[in-house]
């Protein structure tokens, strides 16, 4: 799952606004782009799309702060 795939899902499905600009390093939590419900919907989407399991203890600020953080987390899960 690429950074652009994650960005598109957030824009299209979570925000219902494809025109919202989201940079790779934007803080999605501080900017309130993602709240707790949206994070859980994103986790479900990631699990459905990738077949990866995201344990609750991995749903952290460090892993879901930005698109780049989310992508890095998913990449690390694929290689482990």
DSSP file (Angstrom, degrees, kcal/mol; ACC not computed):
  #  RESIDUE AA STRUCTURE BP1 BP2  ACC     N-H-->O    O-->H-N    N-H-->O    O-->H-N    TCO  KAPPA ALPHA  PHI   PSI    X-CA   Y-CA   Z-CA
    1    1 A X              0   0    0      0, 0.0    74,-0.1     0, 0.0     2,-0.1   0.000 360.0 360.0 360.0 121.1    0.0    0.0    0.0
    2    2 A X     >  -     0   0    0      1,-0.1     4,-2.1     4,-0.0     5,-0.2  -0.304 360.0-108.7 -84.0 167.5    1.6    3.2   -1.2
    3    3 A X  H  > S+     0   0    0      1,-0.2     4,-2.8     2,-0.2     5,-0.2   0.901 122.6  53.2 -59.3 -40.8    1.5    6.6    0.5
    4    4 A X  H  > S+     0   0    0      1,-0.2     4,-2.7     2,-0.2    -1,-0.2   0.864 105.7  53.0 -65.4 -35.4   -0.8    7.8   -2.3
    5    5 A X  H  > S+     0   0    0      2,-0.2     4,-2.1     1,-0.2    -1,-0.2   0.925 112.0  45.4 -62.5 -44.1   -3.1    4.9   -1.7
    6    6 A X  H  X S+     0   0    0     -4,-2.1     4,-2.4     2,-0.2    -2,-0.2   0.930 113.3  49.9 -64.4 -46.0   -3.3    5.9    2.0
    7    7 A X  H  X S+     0   0    0     -4,-2.8     4,-2.8     1,-0.2     5,-0.2   0.926 110.6  49.8 -58.9 -46.7   -3.8    9.6    1.1
    8    8 A X  H  X S+     0   0    0     -4,-2.7     4,-3.2     1,-0.2     5,-0.4   0.902 110.0  50.3 -61.4 -42.1   -6.6    8.7   -1.4
    9    9 A X  H  X>S+     0   0    0     -4,-2.1     4,-2.4     2,-0.2     5,-1.4   0.935 112.5  46.7 -62.6 -45.2   -8.4    6.6    1.1
   10   10 A X  I  <>S+     0   0    0     -4,-2.4     5,-2.3     3,-0.2     4,-0.5   0.943 118.3  42.0 -61.8 -47.5   -8.3    9.3    3.8
   11   11 A X  I  <5S+     0   0    0     -4,-2.8     6,-3.0    -5,-0.2     5,-0.2   0.952 124.7  33.3 -64.0 -50.5   -9.4   12.0    1.3
   12   12 A X  I  <5S+     0   0    0     -4,-3.2    -3,-0.2     4,-0.2    -2,-0.2   0.898 132.2  22.8 -78.0 -42.5  -12.1   10.1   -0.4
   13   13 A X  I  <5S+     0   0    0     -4,-2.4    -3,-0.2    -5,-0.4    -2,-0.1   0.844 129.3  34.1 -98.8 -39.0  -13.5    7.8    2.3
   14   14 A X  I   <S+     0   0    0     -5,-1.4    -3,-0.2    -4,-0.5    -4,-0.1   0.864 133.6  23.7 -89.0 -36.9  -12.7    9.4    5.6
   15   15 A X  S   <S-     0   0    0     -5,-2.3    -3,-0.2    -6,-0.3    -4,-0.2   0.614  87.6-140.9-101.7 -15.4  -13.0   13.1    4.7
   16   16 A X  S    S+     0   0    0     -6,-0.3    -4,-0.2    -5,-0.2     2,-0.2   0.865  72.9 103.6  53.7  38.5  -15.3   12.8    1.7
   17   17 A X    >   -     0   0    0     -6,-3.0     3,-1.5    -7,-0.2    -1,-0.1  -0.710  47.0-177.0-152.6  93.2  -13.2   15.5    0.1
   18   18 A X  T 3  S+     0   0    0      1,-0.3    -6,-0.1    -2,-0.2    -7,-0.1   0.631  83.9  64.7 -67.5 -13.0  -10.6   14.6   -2.6
   19   19 A X  T 3  S+     0   0    0     -8,-0.1    -1,-0.3     2,-0.1     2,-0.2   0.593  72.1 112.8 -87.7 -10.3   -9.5   18.2   -2.9
   20   20 A X    <   -     0   0    0     -3,-1.5     2,-0.5    -9,-0.1    -9,-0.1  -0.459  68.3-132.1 -64.0 125.8   -8.1   18.3    0.7
   21   21 A X        +     0   0    0     -2,-0.2     2,-0.4   -10,-0.0    -1,-0.1  -0.692  27.9 178.7 -84.0 126.8   -4.4   18.6    0.5
   22   22 A X        -     0   0    0     -2,-0.5     2,-0.1     4,-0.0   -11,-0.1  -0.958  14.9-150.4-130.6 113.2   -2.5   16.2    2.7
   23   23 A X    >   -     0   0    0     -2,-0.4     3,-1.2     1,-0.1    44,-0.5  -0.420  27.8-111.3 -78.6 157.6    1.3   16.3    2.7
   24   24 A X  T 3  S+     0   0    0      1,-0.3    44,-2.5    43,-0.1    45,-0.3   0.811 118.2  34.9 -57.5 -32.2    3.4   13.2    3.3
   25   25 A X  T 3  S+     0   0    0     42,-0.2    -1,-0.3    41,-0.2     2,-0.1   0.312  84.5 129.2-108.7   7.5    4.7   14.6    6.6
   26   26 A X    <   -     0   0    0     -3,-1.2     2,-1.0     1,-0.1    41,-0.3  -0.383  68.3-114.4 -61.7 139.1    1.6   16.5    7.8
   27   27 A X     >  -     0   0    0      1,-0.2     4,-1.9    39,-0.1     6,-0.3  -0.669  31.9-171.8 -78.4 103.5    0.6   15.7   11.3
   28   28 A X  T  4>S+     0   0    0     37,-3.2     6,-2.8    -2,-1.0     5,-1.1   0.755  81.1  44.9 -70.8 -25.8   -2.8   14.0   10.8
   29   29 A X  T >45S+     0   0    0     36,-0.6     3,-1.1     4,-0.2    -1,-0.2   0.914 113.1  46.3 -85.4 -47.9   -3.6   13.8   14.4
   30   30 A X  T 345S+     0   0    0      1,-0.3    -2,-0.2    35,-0.2    -1,-0.1   0.873 114.3  49.2 -63.2 -36.9   -2.6   17.3   15.5
   31   31 A X  T 3<5S-     0   0    0     -4,-1.9    -1,-0.3     1,-0.1    -2,-0.2   0.516 111.4-124.5 -79.5  -3.9   -4.5   18.8   12.5
   32   32 A X  T < 5S+     0   0    0     -3,-1.1    -3,-0.2     2,-0.2     3,-0.1   0.692  74.1 129.9  64.4  21.2   -7.5   16.6   13.4
   33   33 A X  S   <S+     0   0    0     -5,-1.1     2,-0.5    -6,-0.3    -4,-0.2   0.901  78.3  36.4 -63.9 -40.8   -7.5   15.1    9.9
   34   34 A X  S    S+     0   0    0     -6,-2.8    -2,-0.2    31,-0.1    -1,-0.2  -0.963  72.7 177.8-114.0 127.0   -7.7   11.8   11.8
   35   35 A X     >  -     0   0    0     -2,-0.5     4,-2.5    -3,-0.1     5,-0.2  -0.562  52.2 -84.5-109.0-176.5   -9.6   11.3   15.0
   36   36 A X  H  > S+     0   0    0      1,-0.2     4,-2.0    -2,-0.2     5,-0.1   0.883 128.8  48.6 -61.3 -39.8  -10.0    8.0   16.9
   37   37 A X  H  > S+     0   0    0      2,-0.2     4,-2.2     1,-0.2    -1,-0.2   0.921 112.4  48.0 -66.3 -43.4  -12.9    6.8   14.8
   38   38 A X  H  > S+     0   0    0      2,-0.2     4,-2.5     1,-0.2    -2,-0.2   0.874 109.0  54.3 -65.9 -36.7  -11.1    7.6   11.5
   39   39 A X  H  X S+     0   0    0     -4,-2.5     4,-2.7     2,-0.2    -1,-0.2   0.933 109.2  48.1 -61.0 -44.3   -8.0    5.9   12.7
   40   40 A X  H  X S+     0   0    0     -4,-2.0     4,-2.3     1,-0.2    -2,-0.2   0.885 111.6  49.4 -65.7 -37.8  -10.0    2.7   13.4
   41   41 A X  H  X S+     0   0    0     -4,-2.2     4,-2.2     2,-0.2    -1,-0.2   0.890 111.6  49.9 -65.9 -38.4  -11.6    2.9   10.0
   42   42 A X  H  X S+     0   0    0     -4,-2.5     4,-2.8     2,-0.2    -2,-0.2   0.917 109.3  51.1 -64.8 -43.7   -8.2    3.4    8.4
   43   43 A X  H  X S+     0   0    0     -4,-2.7     4,-2.6     1,-0.2    -2,-0.2   0.928 110.6  49.0 -59.3 -45.6   -6.8    0.4   10.3
   44   44 A X  H  X S+     0   0    0     -4,-2.3     4,-2.5     1,-0.2    -1,-0.2   0.913 111.8  49.1 -60.8 -42.8   -9.7   -1.8    9.1
   45   45 A X  H  X S+     0   0    0     -4,-2.2     4,-2.8     2,-0.2     5,-0.2   0.928 111.1  49.5 -62.3 -45.9   -9.1   -0.6    5.5
   46   46 A X  H  X S+     0   0    0     -4,-2.8     4,-2.7     1,-0.2     6,-0.5   0.925 112.0  48.4 -59.4 -46.0   -5.4   -1.4    5.8
   47   47 A X  H  X S+     0   0    0     -4,-2.6     4,-2.0     1,-0.2    -1,-0.2   0.916 113.9  46.7 -61.7 -43.1   -6.1   -4.8    7.2
   48   48 A X  H  < S+     0   0    0     -4,-2.5    -2,-0.2    -5,-0.2    -1,-0.2   0.905 117.9  41.6 -65.2 -42.5   -8.7   -5.5    4.4
   49   49 A X  H  < S+     0   0    0     -4,-2.8    -2,-0.2    -5,-0.2    -1,-0.2   0.852 127.8  27.4 -75.2 -35.9   -6.4   -4.3    1.6
   50   50 A X  H  < S-     0   0    0     -4,-2.7    -3,-0.2    -5,-0.2    -2,-0.2   0.663  91.9-127.6-104.8 -18.9   -3.1   -5.8    2.7
   51   51 A X     <  +     0   0    0     -4,-2.0     2,-0.2    -5,-0.4    -4,-0.2   0.481  65.2 135.6  79.8   0.7   -4.1   -8.9    4.7
   52   52 A X        -     0   0    0     -6,-0.5     2,-0.5    -5,-0.1    -1,-0.3  -0.504  53.4-133.2 -78.6 150.9   -1.9   -7.6    7.6
   53   53 A X        -     0   0    0     -2,-0.2     2,-0.8    -3,-0.1    -1,-0.0  -0.929  12.7-157.5-103.3 127.5   -3.2   -7.6   11.1
   54   54 A X        -     0   0    0     -2,-0.5     5,-0.1   -11,-0.1    -7,-0.1  -0.888  15.4-144.8-105.9 103.5   -2.6   -4.4   13.1
   55   55 A X    >   -     0   0    0     -2,-0.8     3,-2.3     1,-0.1     4,-0.5  -0.337  21.6-114.2 -67.8 150.1   -2.6   -5.2   16.8
   56   56 A X  G >  S+     0   0    0      1,-0.3     3,-1.4     2,-0.2    -1,-0.1   0.831 114.9  61.2 -53.1 -35.8   -4.2   -2.6   19.1
   57   57 A X  G 3  S+     0   0    0      1,-0.3    -1,-0.3     3,-0.0    -2,-0.1   0.664  99.9  56.7 -69.5 -12.9   -0.8   -1.9   20.7
   58   58 A X  G <  S+     0   0    0     -3,-2.3     2,-1.9     1,-0.1    -1,-0.3   0.538  78.7  94.8 -91.8  -8.0    0.5   -0.8   17.4
   59   59 A X    <   +     0   0    0     -3,-1.4     2,-0.3    -4,-0.5    -1,-0.1  -0.603  63.7 140.3 -84.4  82.4   -2.2    1.9   16.9
   60   60 A X     >  -     0   0    0     -2,-1.9     4,-1.7     1,-0.1     3,-0.1  -0.764  69.8-109.1-124.1 165.0    0.0    4.6   18.3
   61   61 A X  H  > S+     0   0    0     -2,-0.3     4,-0.9     1,-0.2     3,-0.1   0.902 118.8  56.2 -57.9 -41.8    0.7    8.3   17.7
   62   62 A X  H  4 S+     0   0    0      1,-0.2     3,-0.2     2,-0.2    -1,-0.2   0.869 112.6  40.0 -61.3 -37.8    4.2    7.2   16.4
   63   63 A X  H  4 S+     0   0    0      1,-0.2    10,-0.3    -5,-0.2    -1,-0.2   0.715 125.9  33.0 -85.3 -21.5    2.8    4.8   13.8
   64   64 A X  H  < S+     0   0    0     -4,-1.7    -2,-0.2    -3,-0.1    -1,-0.2   0.161  82.8 105.3-124.1  18.4   -0.2    7.0   12.6
   65   65 A X  S  < S-     0   0    0     -4,-0.9   -37,-3.2    -3,-0.2   -36,-0.6   0.893  91.0  -0.7 -67.3 -41.1    1.1   10.6   12.9
   66   66 A X  S  > S-     0   0    0    -39,-0.2     4,-2.6    -4,-0.2     5,-0.2  -0.889  76.2 -99.2-143.7 169.8    1.6   11.1    9.2
   67   67 A X  H  > S+     0   0    0    -44,-0.5     4,-2.7   -41,-0.3     5,-0.2   0.912 124.2  51.6 -58.6 -42.1    1.3    9.4    5.8
   68   68 A X  H  > S+     0   0    0    -44,-2.5     4,-2.4     1,-0.2    -1,-0.2   0.898 110.0  48.8 -63.4 -40.5    5.0    8.7    5.9
   69   69 A X  H  > S+     0   0    0    -45,-0.3     4,-2.5     2,-0.2    -2,-0.2   0.918 112.0  48.7 -64.6 -43.4    4.7    7.2    9.4
   70   70 A X  H  X S+     0   0    0     -4,-2.6     4,-2.6     2,-0.2    -2,-0.2   0.936 112.9  47.7 -61.9 -46.5    1.8    5.0    8.4
   71   71 A X  H  X S+     0   0    0     -4,-2.7     4,-2.6     1,-0.2    -2,-0.2   0.912 111.9  49.6 -62.2 -43.5    3.6    3.8    5.3
   72   72 A X  H  X S+     0   0    0     -4,-2.4     4,-2.3     2,-0.2    -1,-0.2   0.912 111.1  50.0 -62.6 -42.3    6.8    3.1    7.2
   73   73 A X  H  X S+     0   0    0     -4,-2.5     4,-2.0   -10,-0.3    -2,-0.2   0.947 112.2  46.8 -60.6 -48.5    4.8    1.1    9.8
   74   74 A X  H  X S+     0   0    0     -4,-2.6     4,-1.9     1,-0.2    -2,-0.2   0.893 111.1  52.1 -62.8 -39.6    3.1   -1.0    7.1
   75   75 A X  H  X S+     0   0    0     -4,-2.6     4,-1.4     1,-0.2    -1,-0.2   0.898 109.2  49.9 -62.6 -40.1    6.4   -1.6    5.4
   76   76 A X  H  X S+     0   0    0     -4,-2.3     4,-0.7     1,-0.2    -1,-0.2   0.855 109.4  51.7 -68.1 -33.6    8.0   -2.8    8.6
   77   77 A X  H  < S+     0   0    0     -4,-2.0     3,-0.3     1,-0.2    -1,-0.2   0.849 107.1  53.4 -70.3 -34.0    5.0   -5.2    9.2
   78   78 A X  H  < S+     0   0    0     -4,-1.9    -1,-0.2     1,-0.2    -2,-0.2   0.830 111.6  45.1 -69.7 -31.0    5.3   -6.7    5.7
   79   79 A X  H  <        0   0    0     -4,-1.4    -1,-0.2     1,-0.2    -2,-0.2   0.563 360.0 360.0 -90.9  -8.3    9.0   -7.5    6.2
   80   80 A X     <        0   0    0     -4,-0.7    -1,-0.2    -3,-0.3    -2,-0.2   0.469 360.0 360.0 -94.8 360.0    8.6   -9.0    9.7
